[in-house]
Amino acid sequence: MHLLIPFFLAAGMGLAYLGAFHEPEPNHLSLGIIGAGTSAEVFAQQLNGEEPGRFDTRVVADAETARRLMVDREISAAYESGGDEATLYVASAASATTAEVAKKIFQPVAFGQHLPLDIVDVVPANEHDPTSQGLFFLLVGLSVGAYSSAVAISAVAGQVTVPWRAAAVTISSAVIAGMGVIIAGPIYGILENGLWGMWLLSWLYVTTIALLGVALHPVLRKWTTPTLTMLFVMLNFTSCGGIFTAETLPPFFAALGTFWNGAAWLHAAQSLVYFPAQPFGIDLFKLALWLVAAGVLLVLTHRWSVRRIRLSDERARVREEEGIVAA
């Protein structure tokens, strides 16, 4: 029985990580073909028709429009051919792996056209984050700190009221978020701007996970940590888009990323650091919904726990009275 939890973790981690990452392939990858006239339309239709569902290709009037669409994260890459060379526009700050996928798609095309391929990085990551995965690893640190703090607070939660539990979660989450931002910013230089915004965003994210952990503990007990690991490691890290974006993930994990809190945090964090002109109100709304759900769950499980204890006390009192009568 003691081995059930490690068996669960081993199977879950293998299924989640290998299921998401073992064979990344385009899944409605948004691409642009720069050009005008019939040839560009035909090329875009060919890409869409070769393997339906792999590409969502559109024709873009010019390179400037393609750059704007990439800054707005409406397309992931754009290809332009003509004259003496072909040009592939990518945005490694959004995802270095998606940029590599785009290169593998269009390098054979340029070779078939007998043109050298020039790579233009429209939104590059900073020099201290060449793989553009620094924010993802910050997410990992925040998540582990969040559910670890939930376990620690839950150990004494039965001795304090719900407001005190919420206060402990809020304060510890602020500290965890601050440590993460300091490590990623001043220490390693991954965050070059928006430190206060990143701290507030991270505080919101960490608070939600810690609150969920404290809320679940009265019901799940020793299974709280495995459950949090499933929710915020197995499912969260594989669907957030930090290693492979939704456009290269299997449909299940891509669908999770549309509403999971890790994906919302990462998209908002990328907007703060690399895409400052892009609004991220939808991401904040998703994170707020998760926080509200965690708060409601905390109240519900507290009431359930109080009721369970009261019923247990009543049963014990009845047994004691029956014993006295029998004696």
Secondary structure, 3 states (H helix, E strand, C coil): CCCHHHHHHHHHHHHHHHHHHCCCCCCCEEEEEECCCHHHHHHHHHHHHHCCCCEEEEEECCHHHHHHHHHCCCCCEEEEEECCEEEEEECCCCCHHHHHHHHHHHHHHHHHCCCCEEEEECCCCCCCCCCCCHHHHHHHHHHHHHHHHHHHHHCCHHHCCHHHHHHHHHHHHHHHHHHHHHHHHHHCCCCCCCHHHHHHHHHHHHHHHHHHHHHHHHHHHHHHHHHHHHHHHHCHHHHCCCCCCHHHCCHHHHHHCCCCHHHHHHHHHHHHHCCCCCCCHHHHHHHHHHHHHHHHHHHHHHHHHHHHHHHHHHHHHHHHHHHHHHC
